[in-house]
Amino acid sequence: MSPASRRRDTPPPRTADSEVEVLRGFLDYLRSSIAAKVDGAAEPRVRTSDVPSGTTLLGLLNHLVAVENATFLGEKVGDWQATFRPDSQDTVADVVARYRATVDRANKVLDECTDLGAPLPRPGRSGPSPSVRWALTHMIEETGRHAGHADILRELIDGTTGR
């Protein structure tokens, strides 16, 4: 397979001009990018690490499920390192579906947030919440960082490149 036939590249989104539309547009773009990077990756390579840190492609997406849940849905995480290790029974399709479902639930919360400076509603969590703006910016940074990791890991697995 030639490198050109393996490349799937999507340019950044062209969003409307409001701050919330730009932030959500870029976050959704990165969410789609990383889900696509994991979707279709071959077992068992998707859970095998080719890097000294032990990071795996499936582990990255499993971690992002936990980060989305903690940031937007108020779930507590006891061991962040453990979130990088999906259950052995989880398939690629399971983790991708769980990620997409979590993103859908997070977006429903965000749909109710009209003021970026207001605290993010996080049921079940006590104490102060970050602003909606901070949460969106953090998730763009977190998802973008791990999407970059996923690019490298997927290329090591089967040569697939691009966003």
Rosetta silent file (secondary structure, phi, psi, omega in degrees, C-alpha in Angstrom):
SEQUENCE: MSPASRRRDTPPPRTADSEVEVLRGFLDYLRSSIAAKVDGAAEPRVRTSDVPSGTTLLGLLNHLVAVENATFLGEKVGDWQATFRPDSQDTVADVVARYRATVDRANKVLDECTDLGAPLPRPGRSGPSPSVRWALTHMIEETGRHAGHADILRELIDGTTGR
SCORE:     score description
SCORE:     0.000 S_00000001
   1 L     0.000  129.577 -179.367    0.000    0.000    0.000 S_00000001
   2 L   -75.247  152.682  178.719    1.478    3.366   -0.974 S_00000001
   3 H   -55.428  -36.031 -178.596    1.812    6.109    1.667 S_00000001
   4 H   -65.159  -33.785 -178.699   -0.684    8.290   -0.223 S_00000001
   5 H   -77.397  -16.413  178.911   -3.376    5.601   -0.043 S_00000001
   6 H   -93.452  -11.881 -174.316   -2.943    5.257    3.734 S_00000001
   7 E   -82.657  126.371  175.499   -3.123    8.983    4.470 S_00000001
   8 L  -122.690   99.767 -175.535   -6.414   10.272    5.849 S_00000001
   9 L  -118.365  130.654  179.025   -6.055   13.983    6.426 S_00000001
  10 L  -123.548  125.741 -179.213   -8.822   16.341    7.438 S_00000001
  11 L   -70.090  161.408  177.246   -8.109   20.058    7.793 S_00000001
  12 L   -57.010  156.233 -175.748   -9.052   21.985   10.952 S_00000001
  13 L   -71.504  150.627  169.467  -12.688   23.040   11.155 S_00000001
  14 L  -101.005  102.567 -176.109  -14.030   26.302    9.820 S_00000001
  15 L  -102.118  173.631  174.295  -16.293   27.349   12.647 S_00000001
  16 L   -68.925 -179.813 -171.909  -18.443   30.385   13.223 S_00000001
  17 L   -89.064  -12.399 -177.549  -16.895   33.400   14.894 S_00000001
  18 L   -73.408  151.423 -178.007  -18.209   33.119   18.454 S_00000001
  19 H   -58.719  -44.139 -178.014  -15.803   31.879   21.103 S_00000001
  20 H   -65.151  -38.715  179.063  -18.012   28.966   22.123 S_00000001
  21 H   -68.462  -35.860  177.177  -18.430   27.794   18.522 S_00000001
  22 H   -67.245  -49.394 -178.602  -14.677   27.965   17.924 S_00000001
  23 H   -61.968  -47.715 -179.245  -13.839   26.075   21.130 S_00000001
  24 H   -68.606  -35.015  177.763  -16.474   23.404   20.632 S_00000001
  25 H   -62.613  -44.720  179.088  -15.662   23.118   16.941 S_00000001
  26 H   -69.855  -38.134  178.021  -11.998   22.417   17.626 S_00000001
  27 H   -63.919  -45.512  179.518  -12.784   20.020   20.465 S_00000001
  28 H   -64.156  -35.949  176.058  -15.216   18.041   18.315 S_00000001
  29 H   -60.550  -46.608  179.852  -12.657   17.987   15.487 S_00000001
  30 H   -68.408  -38.226  176.861  -10.028   16.505   17.800 S_00000001
  31 H   -59.819  -46.230  179.159  -12.516   14.046   19.279 S_00000001
  32 H   -63.784  -39.472 -178.991  -13.409   12.805   15.805 S_00000001
  33 H   -61.803  -47.473 -176.488   -9.743   12.615   14.839 S_00000001
  34 H   -72.514  -35.879  176.885   -8.695   10.422   17.747 S_00000001
  35 H   -63.079  -41.284  178.580  -11.738    8.149   17.494 S_00000001
  36 H   -66.752  -33.365 -179.993  -10.993    7.648   13.790 S_00000001
  37 H   -65.573  -34.647 -178.660   -7.337    6.973   14.597 S_00000001
  38 H   -87.060  -39.056 -177.469   -8.308    4.084   16.897 S_00000001
  39 L   -58.171  128.457  177.653  -11.312    2.786   14.939 S_00000001
  40 L    87.256   -3.109  177.122  -10.285   -0.047   12.643 S_00000001
  41 L   -71.757  145.620 -172.646   -6.879   -0.629   14.240 S_00000001
  42 L   -79.662  138.603  167.873   -5.951   -4.287   14.429 S_00000001
  43 L   -78.571  149.571   -7.065   -5.997   -6.437   17.555 S_00000001
  44 L   -87.153    2.806 -175.771   -3.742   -7.226   19.363 S_00000001
  45 H   -59.479  -29.890 -178.244   -1.472   -4.432   18.105 S_00000001
  46 H   -64.424  -20.066  179.130   -3.906   -1.785   19.349 S_00000001
  47 H  -115.851   11.896  177.703   -3.093   -2.838   22.919 S_00000001
  48 L  -106.250  133.423 -178.082    0.605   -3.574   22.343 S_00000001
  49 L   -92.494  135.318  173.589    3.119   -0.830   23.029 S_00000001
  50 L  -109.011   12.221 -177.853    5.928    0.005   20.612 S_00000001
  51 L  -127.573  150.824 -176.721    7.254    2.820   22.821 S_00000001
  52 L   -58.631  -27.376 -178.702    9.243    2.732   26.087 S_00000001
  53 L   -69.965  -17.672 -177.150    6.459    4.471   28.063 S_00000001
  54 L    86.464    3.648 -178.700    4.140    1.507   27.500 S_00000001
  55 L   -65.428  137.395  176.708    1.466    3.710   25.914 S_00000001
  56 L  -122.009  157.904 -179.556   -0.984    1.896   23.638 S_00000001
  57 H   -62.298  -46.217 -179.611   -3.442    3.197   21.077 S_00000001
  58 H   -67.973  -35.413  177.589   -6.452    1.644   22.819 S_00000001
  59 H   -62.791  -37.714  178.246   -5.189    2.852   26.193 S_00000001
  60 H   -60.811  -46.177 -178.547   -5.089    6.464   24.976 S_00000001
  61 H   -69.255  -37.660  176.368   -8.739    6.402   23.970 S_00000001
  62 H   -60.388  -41.506  176.752   -9.722    4.612   27.179 S_00000001
  63 H   -60.781  -43.927 -178.895   -7.942    7.376   29.123 S_00000001
  64 H   -66.123  -28.211  172.288   -9.836   10.063   27.202 S_00000001
  65 H   -59.487  -46.106 -179.043  -13.137    8.397   28.147 S_00000001
  66 H   -66.018  -39.819 -179.286  -12.137    8.920   31.776 S_00000001
  67 H   -66.792  -43.999  176.395  -11.008   12.517   31.214 S_00000001
  68 H   -59.692  -45.940 -179.955  -14.265   13.434   29.436 S_00000001
  69 H   -61.167  -43.660 -178.615  -16.249   11.770   32.227 S_00000001
  70 H   -69.846  -44.460 -174.453  -14.301   13.561   34.952 S_00000001
  71 H   -71.032  -49.974 -171.789  -14.238   16.976   33.278 S_00000001
  72 H   -99.963  -23.494 -173.721  -17.776   17.264   31.947 S_00000001
  73 H  -113.392   -0.411  172.351  -19.789   14.653   33.836 S_00000001
  74 L    79.138    9.033 -179.968  -18.281   14.976   37.307 S_00000001
  75 L   -72.543  143.506  178.905  -17.067   11.407   37.713 S_00000001
  76 L   -90.347  143.268  177.590  -14.191   10.865   40.116 S_00000001
  77 L  -118.386  123.166 -178.686  -11.066    9.011   39.031 S_00000001
  78 L   -83.878  -33.563 -175.558   -9.064    7.256   41.712 S_00000001
  79 L  -139.923   97.946 -176.829   -6.078    6.159   39.620 S_00000001
  80 L   -63.242  -35.590  179.256   -5.349    8.130   36.461 S_00000001
  81 H   -61.854  -35.475  179.863   -2.580    5.731   35.378 S_00000001
  82 H   -65.471  -23.789 -179.114   -5.076    2.868   35.414 S_00000001
  83 H   -68.926  -15.809  177.592   -7.230    4.708   32.863 S_00000001
  84 H   -82.621   -0.194 -179.207   -4.534    4.037   30.256 S_00000001
  85 L  -119.638  101.195  177.754   -5.210    0.286   30.551 S_00000001
  86 L   -68.144  158.526  175.409   -8.498   -0.869   29.023 S_00000001
  87 L   -60.323  146.408 -178.055  -10.100   -4.070   30.301 S_00000001
  88 L   -63.823  -24.012  179.260   -8.762   -7.153   28.554 S_00000001
  89 L   -81.092  -16.711 -178.286  -12.308   -7.979   27.363 S_00000001
  90 L   -68.966  130.290  172.877  -12.731   -4.573   25.677 S_00000001
  91 L   -92.882  170.597  174.694  -12.522   -4.611   21.902 S_00000001
  92 H   -56.884  -47.222 -178.703  -11.577   -1.654   19.746 S_00000001
  93 H   -60.033  -38.044  178.830  -15.252   -1.257   18.853 S_00000001
  94 H   -61.812  -48.481 -175.743  -16.206   -1.288   22.579 S_00000001
  95 H   -70.557  -39.594  177.124  -13.798    1.495   23.523 S_00000001
  96 H   -62.733  -44.171  178.980  -14.605    3.601   20.446 S_00000001
  97 H   -63.939  -42.029  178.501  -18.346    3.238   21.161 S_00000001
  98 H   -63.297  -40.752  178.203  -17.835    4.105   24.841 S_00000001
  99 H   -62.816  -48.619 -179.210  -15.812    7.175   23.851 S_00000001
 100 H   -62.726  -38.502  177.761  -18.450    8.361   21.379 S_00000001
 101 H   -66.444  -39.477  178.239  -21.242    7.807   23.919 S_00000001
 102 H   -65.253  -42.690  177.390  -19.294    9.742   26.553 S_00000001
 103 H   -60.900  -42.230  178.081  -18.716   12.599   24.092 S_00000001
 104 H   -60.699  -44.159  178.867  -22.450   12.664   23.324 S_00000001
 105 H   -65.424  -41.341  178.580  -23.289   12.904   27.042 S_00000001
 106 H   -63.438  -40.623  179.225  -20.646   15.609   27.559 S_00000001
 107 H   -64.767  -32.961  176.705  -22.012   17.594   24.614 S_00000001
 108 H   -64.749  -38.420  175.656  -25.501   17.492   26.138 S_00000001
 109 H   -64.209  -46.776 -178.058  -24.061   19.106   29.275 S_00000001
 110 H   -64.474  -31.797  178.787  -22.243   21.705   27.169 S_00000001
 111 H   -60.203  -26.062 -179.801  -25.400   22.464   25.181 S_00000001
 112 L   -87.993   -6.449 -176.058  -26.885   23.818   28.425 S_00000001
 113 L   -98.817  102.824 -177.594  -23.865   26.049   29.149 S_00000001
 114 L   -96.171  -18.202 -178.437  -24.370   29.444   27.540 S_00000001
 115 L  -110.848  110.372 -178.104  -21.880   31.425   29.648 S_00000001
 116 L   -63.676  -24.043  179.876  -18.263   30.371   29.152 S_00000001
 117 L   -84.695   -9.687 -178.583  -17.266   32.144   32.366 S_00000001
 118 L   -76.444  155.381  176.010  -19.794   30.272   34.507 S_00000001
 119 E   -64.449  141.621  177.477  -18.780   27.267   36.578 S_00000001
 120 L   -70.512  126.153  177.964  -19.188   23.975   34.766 S_00000001
 121 L   -70.028  125.296  179.436  -22.092   22.042   36.287 S_00000001
 122 L  -134.457   87.676 -179.355  -20.696   18.773   37.612 S_00000001
 123 L   -57.804  142.032  177.363  -23.322   16.772   39.475 S_00000001
 124 L    86.543   -4.642  178.827  -21.939   14.549   42.173 S_00000001
 125 L  -113.184  133.794  175.997  -18.813   16.635   42.739 S_00000001
 126 L   -97.211  164.692  179.449  -18.402   18.948   45.694 S_00000001
 127 L    88.794  177.025 -176.304  -16.224   22.029   45.755 S_00000001
 128 L   -70.144  144.833  176.288  -15.632   24.643   43.104 S_00000001
 129 L  -102.623  151.567  174.646  -15.933   23.733   39.443 S_00000001
 130 L   -70.415  163.243  175.698  -13.775   25.157   36.684 S_00000001
 131 E   -69.402  158.301  176.119  -15.335   27.538   34.222 S_00000001
 132 H   -58.420  -41.539  179.233  -16.845   26.149   31.040 S_00000001
 133 H   -58.597  -47.196 -179.505  -14.107   28.032   29.118 S_00000001
 134 H   -62.300  -44.190 -178.293  -11.359   26.384   31.182 S_00000001
 135 H   -62.668  -43.680  177.984  -12.910   22.923   30.762 S_00000001
 136 H   -63.462  -44.698 -179.323  -13.213   23.311   26.984 S_00000001
 137 H   -64.257  -43.171  177.854   -9.666   24.629   26.681 S_00000001
 138 H   -60.282  -44.063 -178.545   -8.326   21.834   28.870 S_00000001
 139 H   -68.451  -32.079  174.275  -10.114   19.179   26.806 S_00000001
 140 H   -63.566  -46.340 -179.791   -8.768   20.670   23.567 S_00000001
 141 H   -63.258  -48.204 -176.985   -5.247   20.508   25.016 S_00000001
 142 H   -64.259  -47.050 -178.527   -5.696   17.002   26.465 S_00000001
 143 H   -68.567  -40.628  178.323   -7.352   15.534   23.380 S_00000001
 144 H   -62.636  -43.044  179.149   -4.897   17.234   21.001 S_00000001
 145 H   -59.716  -48.261 -177.927   -1.907   15.972   22.969 S_00000001
 146 H   -74.844  -26.207  174.001   -3.168   12.398   22.932 S_00000001
 147 H   -64.823  -37.380  175.665   -4.269   12.630   19.290 S_00000001
 148 H   -64.116  -42.655  175.179   -0.637   13.385   18.461 S_00000001
 149 H   -59.790  -44.239 -178.277    0.457   10.345   20.436 S_00000001
 150 H   -62.591  -36.152  176.871   -2.184    8.293   18.615 S_00000001
 151 H   -55.675  -47.529 -177.551   -0.864    9.466   15.232 S_00000001
 152 H   -68.284  -45.575 -178.572    2.532    7.995   15.999 S_00000001
 153 H   -62.976  -41.353  179.538    1.204    4.787   17.530 S_00000001
 154 H   -66.510  -38.486  177.788   -1.161    4.116   14.608 S_00000001
 155 H   -63.266  -38.182  177.456    1.635    4.703   12.100 S_00000001
 156 H   -66.916  -31.043 -178.541    3.768    2.157   13.983 S_00000001
 157 H   -72.511  -52.873 -173.559    0.895   -0.338   13.891 S_00000001
 158 H  -143.896   11.702  176.798   -0.016   -0.280   10.207 S_00000001
 159 L    84.088   -0.570 -179.584    1.452    2.787    8.530 S_00000001
 160 L   -70.191  130.190  178.847   -1.773    4.827    8.612 S_00000001
 161 E  -128.005  173.227  178.729   -1.066    8.556    8.841 S_00000001
 162 L    97.988  172.000 -177.979   -3.063   11.768    8.778 S_00000001
 163 L   -87.912    0.000    0.000   -5.774   13.234   10.966 S_00000001
